[in-house]
Amino acid sequence: MEDIMALESAVSEIIGLARARGLDFFPMRFEICPADVIYAFSAYGMPTRFSHWSFGKSYYRIKMRYDYGLNRIYEMVINTDPCYAFLLSSNSLIQNKLIIAHVIAHSDFFKNNSYFSYTSRQMIDEMARSAERIRGYETLYGREHVEEFLNAVLAIQEHIDPYDFIEHLSAGKQGRGFDGRKAGESCDAVSGETFSEQENDLLRYIAENSPALAEWERDAMKIVHSESLYFWPQLATKILNEGWATFWHLRLLRELELDEADAVEFARMHAELIQPGKRIVNPYLFGLRILEDIERRFGREKLFEIREVENDVSLVRNYLTPELVKELDLYVYRQVGQDWRVTTKDWERVREALLANMINGGNPYIVVVDGNYNSRGELYLRHVYEGVELDVRHLEHALKHVYRLWGRPVHLETSLDGRPAVFCSNRDLISKSII
């Protein structure tokens, strides 16, 4: 009981400090959970999502790292109103104080960043209803059959157009509905025929136009599409979001009266969090250093402006400096034989390499060119090649899933060894031709 009262007091104190510093967040709801519950939530992405074997695989990978002492998730926070934060039951009070400050800043970011403005703030309830529908389909059509279909859908879940909604919202217009039509546009604009404007929302296009889908399958694709839209802003703002939360937990905890033991534990946790990565950029450290540099150069008011309008791509493009690249020891490297070698430390080339991994969430950009290719109802896709070739093994595997969804041959145009190439999936057969 004393521990709960101390935690409640800490929550109240930190919330007061955060509001006094200008943070504007959703009402907070904190829940204390054992490790297996938090890791299950982390694997599924939400407490109420539909079941699939891939989420279970993620859970056991996370749990194994926890059991062997390789990793520990102290908390999980969800973009909802009210905002739910789940705290690990084994956390000490000082650990929870840091986490409370951290998740409050996340909630502020969720509420105010423009890329989250179109996301549903009641997604926990929506996912619960969606999970119930999926369970109903499993009862009607068999769990294995539904799971096999979801395998195909989840294989292309990243290939959506998350920015169409943002563009229309910023212009004060209505975005597209799930059927692919913009406001006032006729149904003929997206049909099975060739169309001049290439569609970059592959998931939505197949759901609306595939001749092979049953109605329950279209509904399942709509569920995955909606959830992918919800998660996308977190992918697009990972560095800025974690940098913002780290920036504020550091400053809010400094204002608390900590005894020597708590101060040491706080310093240890913070140092662990911002430890540089060996092969990848640590978003907590990278985001924190960029924001601190911006505050030094432009003042704190500028930080709140950036929190509202930027994502990771614009943050790095506009605010990464030569000094930061040097301070963080950033460089471009590649594998030569059995060795990894640094190829350049030039700050502009480092910046471009970082941006290349962030644009479109690091996913290849695939567009629908023709939904009635050769007048046979076949699907023709194009990979917008930007210097990085597709992994052929994954390409062929993904094409089989797209065939499952479309029900007819699927063609994908890309670049291979510097030459245009077309891969075709026809049932289990994959063919390749060089143009």
C-alpha positions in Angstrom: 0.0 0.0 0.0 2.9 2.4 0.8 4.4 1.6 -2.5 1.2 2.5 -4.3 0.8 5.7 -2.4 4.4 6.7 -3.2 3.8 5.9 -6.9 0.6 8.0 -6.9 2.4 10.9 -5.3 5.2 10.6 -7.9 2.6 10.6 -10.8 0.9 13.7 -9.4 4.2 15.6 -8.9 5.6 14.7 -12.3 2.3 15.6 -14.1 2.4 19.0 -12.3 6.0 19.6 -13.4 5.2 18.6 -17.0 2.2 20.9 -17.3 4.3 23.8 -15.8 6.9 23.2 -18.5 4.3 23.5 -21.3 3.6 19.8 -22.1 0.0 19.2 -23.2 -0.9 15.5 -22.9 -4.0 13.3 -22.7 -5.3 12.2 -19.3 -3.0 9.5 -18.1 -3.9 6.0 -16.9 -1.1 3.9 -15.4 -1.4 0.2 -14.9 1.2 -2.1 -13.2 1.7 -5.4 -15.0 4.0 -8.5 -14.8 6.7 -9.0 -17.4 4.8 -11.6 -19.5 1.8 -9.2 -19.9 3.9 -6.3 -21.0 5.9 -8.4 -23.4 2.6 -9.8 -24.9 1.3 -6.3 -25.4 4.6 -5.3 -27.0 4.5 -8.3 -29.4 0.9 -7.6 -30.4 1.4 -3.8 -30.4 -1.8 -3.4 -28.4 -3.6 -5.2 -25.5 -6.7 -6.1 -27.7 -5.4 -7.1 -31.1 -6.5 -10.2 -33.1 -4.4 -13.3 -32.8 -1.8 -14.5 -35.3 1.2 -16.8 -35.1 3.6 -14.0 -36.0 2.7 -12.1 -32.8 3.4 -15.2 -30.8 6.8 -15.5 -32.5 7.6 -11.9 -31.5 6.5 -12.6 -27.9 8.8 -15.5 -27.5 11.7 -13.6 -29.0 11.2 -10.7 -26.6 10.7 -13.1 -23.6 13.8 -15.0 -24.4 15.9 -11.8 -24.4 14.3 -10.9 -21.1 14.9 -14.3 -19.6 18.6 -14.2 -20.6 19.1 -10.7 -19.3 19.7 -9.3 -22.8 16.8 -6.8 -22.9 14.2 -5.3 -20.6 11.1 -3.3 -21.5 10.3 -1.1 -18.5 7.0 0.2 -19.9 4.6 0.4 -22.8 2.5 3.5 -23.8 -0.4 3.6 -26.2 -1.6 6.5 -28.4 -5.2 6.8 -27.0 -7.4 9.3 -25.2 -7.1 8.7 -22.3 -3.5 7.5 -22.7 -2.7 4.1 -21.2 0.8 3.4 -19.9 1.8 -0.1 -18.5 4.5 -0.3 -15.9 6.6 -3.4 -15.2 5.7 -4.7 -11.7 9.3 -5.3 -10.8 10.3 -1.6 -11.4 11.7 0.3 -8.5 10.1 3.7 -7.6 12.9 5.7 -9.2 12.6 3.6 -12.4 8.9 4.3 -12.4 9.5 8.0 -11.9 11.7 8.1 -15.0 9.2 6.1 -17.0 6.3 8.3 -15.9 8.1 11.4 -17.2 9.0 9.5 -20.4 5.5 8.3 -21.2 3.9 11.7 -20.4 6.2 13.2 -23.0 5.1 10.5 -25.4 1.5 11.3 -24.7 2.2 15.0 -25.4 3.8 14.0 -28.7 0.8 11.8 -29.7 -1.6 14.6 -28.9 0.2 17.4 -30.7 2.2 15.9 -33.6 0.4 16.4 -36.9 1.3 12.9 -38.2 -0.8 11.5 -35.4 -3.7 13.8 -35.9 -5.7 11.4 -38.1 -5.2 8.3 -35.9 -8.1 6.9 -33.8 -7.8 7.8 -30.1 -10.2 4.9 -29.3 -8.1 2.2 -31.0 -8.1 -0.2 -28.1 -11.9 -0.5 -28.4 -11.7 -0.6 -32.2 -9.1 -3.4 -32.1 -11.2 -5.3 -29.6 -14.2 -5.2 -32.0 -11.9 -6.2 -34.9 -10.4 -9.1 -33.0 -14.0 -10.3 -32.2 -14.8 -10.2 -35.9 -11.7 -12.2 -36.8 -12.6 -14.8 -34.1 -16.0 -15.1 -35.7 -14.5 -15.8 -39.1 -12.3 -18.4 -37.5 -15.4 -20.1 -36.2 -17.2 -20.0 -39.5 -14.3 -20.8 -41.9 -11.7 -22.5 -39.7 -8.8 -21.1 -37.8 -6.1 -22.5 -40.2 -7.9 -21.0 -43.2 -8.2 -17.6 -41.7 -4.6 -17.6 -40.5 -3.4 -18.6 -43.9 -5.2 -15.7 -45.4 -3.8 -13.3 -42.8 -0.3 -14.5 -43.7 -0.8 -13.1 -47.1 -2.3 -9.8 -45.9 0.3 -9.2 -43.3 3.0 -9.8 -45.9 2.0 -6.5 -47.6 0.7 -4.6 -44.5 3.4 -1.8 -44.9 2.3 -1.0 -48.5 -0.3 1.6 -47.7 -0.6 5.4 -48.4 -0.5 7.0 -44.9 -0.1 10.5 -46.2 -3.2 10.8 -48.3 -5.2 11.5 -45.1 -2.7 14.0 -43.8 -2.6 15.9 -47.1 -6.3 16.2 -47.2 -6.7 17.1 -43.6 -4.1 19.9 -43.9 -6.0 21.3 -46.9 -9.3 21.1 -45.0 -10.7 18.4 -47.3 -12.0 15.0 -46.8 -9.5 12.1 -47.2 -10.1 8.9 -49.1 -12.4 6.3 -47.8 -11.4 2.6 -47.7 -12.8 2.1 -51.1 -10.1 4.2 -52.6 -12.2 7.1 -53.7 -11.5 10.7 -52.8 -14.4 13.0 -51.9 -16.7 13.5 -54.9 -14.9 10.9 -57.0 -16.9 8.3 -58.9 -16.4 4.6 -58.4 -15.0 4.3 -61.9 -11.9 6.2 -60.9 -10.5 3.0 -59.2 -11.7 0.0 -61.2 -10.1 -3.1 -62.6 -9.1 -1.2 -65.7 -5.8 0.5 -66.5 -5.8 4.0 -64.9 -3.4 6.9 -65.4 -2.8 7.8 -61.8 -0.7 5.0 -60.2 -2.1 3.7 -56.9 0.5 3.5 -54.1 -1.8 1.9 -51.5 -1.4 -1.7 -52.5 -3.3 -3.1 -49.6 -6.4 -0.9 -50.2 -6.4 -1.4 -53.9 -6.3 -5.2 -53.7 -9.0 -5.2 -51.0 -11.3 -3.1 -53.2 -10.6 -4.6 -56.6 -9.5 -8.3 -56.2 -11.8 -10.6 -58.1 -10.8 -13.5 -55.7 -11.8 -12.2 -52.3 -14.9 -13.2 -50.3 -16.6 -10.4 -48.3 -15.1 -11.6 -45.0 -11.7 -11.5 -46.6 -12.2 -7.9 -47.7 -13.3 -7.1 -44.2 -10.2 -8.7 -42.7 -8.0 -6.6 -45.1 -9.9 -3.5 -44.0 -9.0 -4.4 -40.4 -5.3 -4.8 -41.2 -5.3 -1.6 -43.3 -6.9 0.4 -40.5 -4.3 -0.9 -38.0 -1.4 -0.3 -40.3 -2.6 3.4 -40.7 -2.7 3.6 -36.9 0.8 2.3 -36.4 2.5 4.2 -39.3 3.1 7.5 -37.6 5.1 5.7 -34.9 7.3 4.3 -37.6 7.7 7.7 -39.2 8.6 9.6 -36.0 10.6 7.0 -34.0 13.7 9.3 -33.6 11.7 12.5 -32.9 9.2 10.8 -30.6 11.8 8.9 -28.5 14.1 12.0 -28.6 11.3 14.1 -27.3 10.4 11.7 -24.5 14.1 11.3 -23.5 14.6 15.1 -23.6 11.8 15.6 -21.1 12.3 12.7 -18.8 15.9 14.0 -18.3 14.7 17.5 -17.4 11.7 16.6 -15.3 13.7 14.1 -13.2 16.4 16.7 -12.6 13.7 18.8 -10.9 12.8 16.1 -8.4 14.5 15.8 -5.0 16.4 12.5 -5.3 18.6 11.0 -2.7 22.1 9.7 -3.6 21.0 6.1 -4.4 18.1 7.3 -6.6 20.3 9.8 -8.4 22.8 7.0 -9.2 20.0 4.6 -10.4 18.5 7.4 -12.5 21.9 8.1 -14.1 22.4 4.4 -14.8 19.1 3.9 -16.5 19.4 7.1 -18.6 23.0 6.1 -19.6 21.7 2.6 -20.7 19.0 4.2 -22.7 21.2 6.5 -24.7 24.1 4.1 -25.2 25.3 4.4 -28.8 24.4 1.4 -31.1 27.1 -0.6 -32.7 25.5 -1.0 -36.1 22.3 1.1 -36.0 21.5 4.5 -34.8 20.0 4.6 -31.3 16.8 6.8 -31.7 16.8 7.8 -28.0 20.4 9.2 -28.3 20.1 10.6 -31.8 16.8 12.3 -31.2 17.9 13.7 -27.9 21.1 15.2 -29.3 19.3 16.8 -32.3 16.7 18.4 -30.0 19.3 19.7 -27.5 21.2 21.2 -30.4 18.0 22.9 -31.7 17.3 24.3 -28.3 20.8 25.6 -28.0 20.6 27.3 -31.4 16.9 28.4 -31.6 15.4 28.3 -28.1 12.9 26.0 -26.5 9.9 27.5 -28.3 11.3 26.1 -31.5 11.2 22.6 -30.0 7.5 22.8 -29.5 7.1 23.9 -33.1 9.2 20.9 -34.3 7.2 18.5 -32.1 4.1 19.7 -33.9 5.1 19.6 -37.5 8.1 17.4 -38.2 8.7 13.7 -38.7 12.1 11.8 -38.8 12.8 12.6 -42.4 12.2 16.3 -42.1 14.0 16.4 -38.7 17.2 14.9 -40.1 17.0 16.7 -43.4 16.6 20.1 -41.8 18.5 19.9 -38.5 21.3 17.4 -38.7 24.6 19.4 -38.7 28.2 18.5 -39.5 29.0 19.0 -35.8 26.4 16.5 -34.7 27.6 13.9 -37.2 31.1 14.3 -35.7 29.9 14.3 -32.1 27.8 11.2 -32.6 30.6 9.5 -34.7 28.2 8.7 -37.5 29.5 7.1 -40.7 28.4 5.0 -43.7 29.7 1.5 -43.9 29.3 -1.6 -46.0 30.4 -5.2 -46.1 33.6 -6.0 -48.1 34.2 -9.8 -48.2 33.9 -10.9 -44.5 34.7 -7.5 -43.1 32.6 -4.3 -42.4 34.4 -1.2 -43.6 33.7 2.5 -43.2 33.2 4.1 -46.6 32.7 7.7 -45.6 32.2 10.1 -42.7 31.2 13.0 -44.9 28.3 14.5 -43.1 26.1 15.1 -46.2 26.6 11.5 -47.4 25.8 10.3 -43.9 22.6 12.4 -43.8 21.6 11.0 -47.2 22.2 7.4 -46.1 20.1 8.0 -43.0 17.3 9.5 -45.0 17.3 6.6 -47.5 16.5 4.3 -44.6 13.7 6.5 -43.3 11.7 7.4 -46.5 8.6 5.3 -46.8 9.5 3.7 -43.4 12.5 2.0 -45.1 10.1 -0.1 -47.2 10.4 -0.4 -51.0 7.9 1.9 -52.8 5.5 -0.3 -54.9 2.8 1.1 -57.1 -0.1 -0.5 -59.0 0.2 0.3 -62.7 -2.5 -1.9 -64.1 -5.3 -4.0 -62.6 -6.3 -5.5 -65.9 -2.9 -6.2 -67.5 -3.1 -7.7 -71.0 -6.9 -7.5 -70.6 -6.9 -10.7 -68.6 -7.5 -9.2 -65.1 -3.8 -9.7 -64.1 -2.1 -7.3 -61.7 0.9 -5.3 -62.8 3.0 -3.6 -60.1 6.1 -1.5 -60.4 8.9 -1.0 -57.8 10.0 2.6 -57.9 13.7 1.9 -58.0 15.9 4.4 -56.1 19.3 2.7 -56.1 18.5 -0.2 -53.8 17.5 -3.5 -55.3 14.9 -5.8 -53.9 15.9 -8.9 -52.1 14.9 -11.6 -54.7 14.1 -14.3 -52.1 11.7 -12.0 -50.2 10.4 -10.6 -53.5 9.4 -14.1 -54.7 7.9 -15.0 -51.4 5.8 -11.8 -51.2 4.6 -12.2 -54.8 3.1 -15.6 -53.9 1.1 -13.9 -51.2 -0.1 -11.2 -53.5 -1.2 -13.9 -56.0 -3.2 -15.5 -53.1 -5.0 -12.1 -52.6 -5.5 -11.3 -56.3 -6.3 -14.8 -57.6 -4.7 -14.2 -61.0 -1.1 -13.7 -62.2 0.8 -10.9 -60.6 3.7 -9.1 -62.3 6.3 -6.9 -60.6 8.7 -4.7 -62.5 11.9 -3.7 -60.8 15.6 -3.3 -61.5 18.1 -6.2 -61.2 21.8 -6.0 -61.8 21.3 -2.5 -63.4 18.7 -3.8 -65.9 14.9 -3.7 -65.8 13.4 -7.0 -64.9 9.8 -8.4 -64.4 8.9 -11.2 -62.0 5.6 -13.0 -62.4 3.8 -15.1 -59.9 1.3 -17.7 -61.2 0.1 -19.9 -58.4 3.3 -21.4 -57.0 5.4 -20.7 -60.1 7.7 -17.7 -60.2 9.2 -16.6 -63.5 11.7 -13.8 -64.3 12.4 -12.0 -67.5 15.0 -9.3 -68.3 13.6 -6.4 -70.3 
